[in-house]
């Protein structure tokens, strides 16, 4: 029979996401999650101790003249199974990390517990995009493309308009769409390519250069601006470089003030647990929420497939009936 701690651990196995604050390394975040999970699992109520029967002297009876002792059977707990003797049931939990964020970035970070690491590998085997918001500032360029880096150049930005900004973004997006078609092994004129594009799964096979599948400006208040980006195979350093290159295309300079991931595959900011909710109970609730969402998607997909199959069968039946009617219709023969 499994103990309550083991049952708690199996319920925790799965995927969830947290919100990583800027300035915190992902390893420190993972270690904090592991510590909280270990504490939550080991704090589950221990099962009652097993008992064994022992024969102990009866203190109420005097020994007989022959020198024998009167013994009585007594049920006593097996102290070798006591938690103070055995120690915590779980000494280590494996928490895996999905697409990582560097220390200065923030946003959605997907984690996995136990067998959830296998699901994590399968999840990232498919071509799912990630969304980011990039905060930029015109007027300066730094050695590492961040606003805190060493300034290597300053420039004016009064000539930059939103229309020019949109034109540069459209040019960059077109170039990346061309790269997407080049690195994809699917024929762009095929039905398969259309279906993958509808599902948002059209992309390169395996590793490739970073590709921006979407790019738009959602705030333009010079010198500050905010971009919304959808991408594949990216790094946060590459995204900061994109902000720098946009500044150069606008005949100015720009530095990145912040990188925040707002979506990683199926996980969004609404699913992310903040620092105050990194307890085992909150993580368990998040894992179960992901499981229920995944099951709903499977059931809806199954219903859709059944409906399509039923429609195909009905279409085939109608065509066969029409064919039979044509065969049964007598042919009129004209006699001269």
C-alpha positions in Angstrom: 0.0 0.0 0.0 1.4 3.4 -1.0 2.0 6.0 1.7 0.2 9.4 1.6 3.5 11.0 0.6 3.9 8.7 -2.5 0.3 9.4 -3.5 0.9 13.1 -3.2 4.0 12.9 -5.3 2.2 11.0 -8.1 -0.5 13.7 -8.1 2.1 16.3 -8.6 3.7 14.6 -11.6 3.0 16.8 -14.7 3.6 20.2 -16.1 3.0 23.7 -14.7 4.4 27.2 -15.2 5.6 30.0 -13.0 6.3 33.7 -13.5 10.1 34.2 -13.3 10.9 37.7 -12.1 13.7 39.7 -13.7 17.0 39.5 -11.9 16.5 35.9 -10.7 18.4 33.0 -12.2 16.3 30.1 -13.4 18.5 27.7 -11.3 17.6 29.5 -8.1 14.0 29.5 -9.1 14.1 25.7 -9.8 15.8 25.0 -6.4 13.2 27.0 -4.6 10.4 25.1 -6.3 12.1 21.8 -5.4 12.5 22.8 -1.8 8.8 23.8 -1.5 7.7 20.5 -3.1 9.8 18.4 -0.9 8.4 20.2 2.2 4.9 19.8 1.0 5.2 16.1 0.1 7.1 15.1 3.3 4.6 17.1 5.5 1.7 14.9 4.4 0.3 13.0 7.4 2.3 9.8 8.0 0.4 6.5 8.0 -0.3 4.9 11.4 2.5 2.8 12.7 2.2 -0.9 12.4 2.0 -2.9 15.6 3.5 -6.2 16.6 2.7 -8.6 19.5 5.3 -9.0 22.2 5.2 -11.0 25.4 6.1 -8.8 28.4 6.2 -9.6 32.1 3.0 -8.9 34.0 3.9 -6.4 36.7 0.7 -7.1 38.7 1.6 -10.7 39.4 4.3 -12.0 41.7 6.6 -14.7 40.4 5.7 -18.3 41.5 7.7 -20.3 43.9 9.2 -22.2 41.0 10.8 -18.9 39.9 8.8 -18.6 36.7 7.3 -15.3 35.4 3.8 -14.6 34.2 3.9 -13.2 30.7 1.1 -11.3 28.9 0.8 -10.5 25.1 1.0 -6.8 24.4 0.5 -5.0 21.1 3.3 -2.4 20.7 4.1 0.0 17.8 7.1 -0.8 15.5 9.3 2.2 16.2 11.7 1.3 13.4 9.0 2.7 11.0 8.6 6.0 12.9 9.4 9.1 10.8 11.9 10.3 13.4 13.8 7.1 12.8 13.5 6.7 9.0 13.7 10.4 8.2 11.9 12.2 5.4 10.4 9.8 2.8 11.5 11.9 -0.1 15.1 13.2 -0.2 15.0 14.6 -3.8 12.5 15.5 -6.4 13.4 16.0 -10.1 12.1 19.3 -11.4 12.8 19.9 -15.1 12.9 23.3 -16.8 11.6 24.0 -20.3 12.8 26.8 -22.5 15.0 28.8 -20.2 15.1 32.5 -19.5 18.3 34.4 -18.7 18.7 36.3 -15.4 17.6 39.7 -16.7 14.4 38.4 -18.5 11.1 37.7 -17.0 7.8 35.9 -17.8 6.4 32.4 -18.3 8.8 29.5 -17.4 7.5 25.9 -17.8 8.5 23.3 -15.2 7.9 19.6 -14.9 7.8 17.2 -12.0 8.7 13.5 -12.1 7.3 11.8 -15.2 6.2 15.2 -16.4 9.7 15.6 -17.8 8.9 13.0 -20.5 5.8 15.1 -21.4 8.0 18.2 -21.5 10.3 16.6 -24.1 7.3 15.5 -26.2 5.7 18.9 -25.9 8.8 20.7 -27.3 9.2 18.1 -30.0 6.4 19.9 -31.8 6.8 23.3 -33.4 5.1 25.6 -31.0 5.9 29.4 -31.0 6.6 31.6 -28.0 5.4 35.2 -27.5 7.4 38.0 -26.0 7.0 41.7 -25.3 10.2 43.8 -25.9 10.7 47.2 -24.3 13.0 49.4 -26.3 14.4 52.9 -26.2 15.8 55.0 -29.1 18.8 57.2 -28.8 21.6 55.0 -27.6 23.5 51.7 -28.5 25.3 49.5 -25.9 27.8 46.7 -26.1 25.3 44.0 -25.0 22.1 45.6 -26.5 20.6 46.3 -23.0 20.0 49.7 -21.5 22.3 48.9 -18.6 25.3 48.1 -20.8 28.3 50.2 -21.7 27.1 53.0 -24.1 29.0 52.9 -27.4 26.9 55.4 -29.4 24.3 58.0 -29.0 22.0 59.4 -31.8 18.9 61.4 -32.5 15.5 59.9 -33.0 13.2 62.9 -33.8 12.9 61.8 -37.4 11.3 58.4 -36.5 7.6 58.1 -37.0 5.2 55.2 -36.4 4.7 54.8 -40.1 8.5 54.3 -40.6 8.5 51.9 -37.6 5.7 49.8 -39.1 7.5 49.7 -42.5 10.7 48.4 -40.9 8.8 45.8 -38.9 7.0 44.6 -42.1 10.3 44.2 -43.9 11.8 42.2 -41.0 8.7 40.0 -40.8 8.7 39.3 -44.5 12.4 38.3 -44.4 11.7 35.9 -41.5 8.7 34.4 -43.4 11.0 33.7 -46.3 13.4 32.0 -43.9 10.5 30.0 -42.4 9.6 28.6 -45.8 13.3 27.9 -46.6 14.0 25.8 -43.4 10.6 24.0 -43.5 10.6 20.6 -45.1 6.9 20.9 -46.0 5.8 22.0 -49.5 4.2 25.4 -49.0 1.6 24.7 -51.8 0.4 21.5 -50.1 -2.7 20.8 -48.0 -0.3 19.7 -45.2 1.3 23.1 -45.1 -2.1 24.8 -44.9 -3.3 22.5 -42.0 0.0 23.1 -40.1 -0.3 26.9 -40.6 -3.9 26.9 -39.3 -2.8 25.0 -36.1 0.2 27.3 -35.7 2.6 24.4 -36.1 4.3 25.4 -39.4 8.0 25.7 -38.8 11.5 24.3 -39.3 12.3 20.7 -38.5 14.8 20.5 -35.6 17.2 23.3 -34.8 17.5 26.3 -37.1 18.3 29.9 -36.9 15.9 32.0 -34.8 12.8 32.9 -36.8 10.3 35.7 -36.1 6.8 34.5 -37.1 5.1 37.7 -36.0 6.3 41.2 -35.2 4.2 44.3 -34.4 4.4 47.6 -32.4 1.9 47.9 -29.6 3.2 51.1 -28.1 5.0 54.0 -29.8 6.0 57.0 -27.6 9.5 58.1 -28.6 12.0 57.4 -27.3 10.1 54.5 -25.8 8.4 51.7 -27.7 7.0 48.2 -27.1 7.1 45.3 -29.5 5.1 42.1 -29.5 7.0 39.1 -31.0 6.2 35.5 -31.9 9.2 33.4 -32.6 10.9 30.0 -32.9 14.4 28.8 -31.7 15.1 32.2 -30.2 17.3 33.3 -27.3 16.8 36.4 -25.2 20.1 37.8 -26.5 18.9 37.5 -30.1 15.7 39.4 -29.2 17.7 42.2 -27.8 19.8 42.3 -30.9 16.5 42.6 -33.0 15.7 45.8 -31.1 19.2 47.1 -31.9 18.8 46.3 -35.6 15.4 48.0 -35.7 17.2 51.2 -34.5 19.8 50.9 -37.2 17.2 50.3 -39.9 15.5 53.6 -38.7 18.9 55.4 -39.1 19.2 55.7 -35.3 20.1 53.5 -32.4 18.0 51.5 -29.9 18.6 49.5 -26.7 16.4 46.9 -25.1 15.0 47.7 -21.7 13.2 44.5 -21.0 12.3 41.1 -22.3 9.2 39.3 -21.0 7.8 36.0 -22.2 4.0 36.1 -22.3 3.4 32.6 -23.8 5.3 29.4 -24.1 3.3 26.8 -26.1 0.1 26.2 -24.3 1.0 28.2 -21.2 0.2 31.9 -20.9 0.6 34.5 -18.2 -2.8 33.6 -16.8 -1.5 30.1 -16.0 1.8 31.3 -14.4 2.2 31.1 -10.6 3.7 34.1 -8.9 6.3 33.8 -6.1 3.6 33.8 -3.4 2.0 30.7 -4.9 5.0 28.4 -5.3 3.7 26.1 -2.6 3.0 22.4 -3.1 -0.8 22.9 -2.8 -0.8 25.7 -5.5 1.4 23.7 -7.8 -0.8 20.6 -7.4 -3.8 22.7 -8.5 -1.9 24.1 -11.5 -0.9 20.6 -12.6 -4.5 19.3 -12.4 -5.7 22.4 -14.3 -3.3 21.6 -17.1 -4.4 18.0 -17.2 -8.1 18.9 -17.4 -7.4 21.4 -20.2 -5.4 18.8 -22.1 -8.2 16.2 -21.7 -10.8 18.7 -22.9 -8.7 19.4 -26.1 -8.4 15.6 -26.7 -12.2 15.1 -26.3 -13.0 18.1 -28.6 -10.6 16.8 -31.2 -12.2 13.3 -31.0 -15.7 14.8 -31.5 -14.5 16.8 -34.5 -12.9 13.7 -36.1 -16.2 11.8 -35.5 -18.2 14.6 -37.1 -15.9 14.7 -40.1 -16.1 10.9 -40.5 -19.9 11.0 -40.2 -20.1 13.7 -42.8 -17.8 11.8 -45.2 -19.9 8.6 -44.7 -23.2 10.5 -45.4 -21.6 12.1 -48.5 -20.5 8.7 -49.8 -24.0 7.2 -49.1 -25.7 10.0 -51.1 -23.3 9.6 -54.0 -23.9 5.9 -54.1 -27.7 6.4 -54.1 -27.4 8.9 -56.9 -25.3 6.4 -58.9 -27.9 3.7 -58.3 -30.7 5.9 -59.4 -28.9 6.7 -62.6 -28.4 3.0 -63.3 -32.0 2.1 -62.7 -33.4 4.9 -64.9 -34.5 3.2 -68.3 -33.0 4.5 -71.4 -35.5 5.7 -74.0 -35.0 4.3 -77.5 -36.4 6.1 -80.5 -37.8 3.9 -83.3 -37.9 5.2 -86.8 
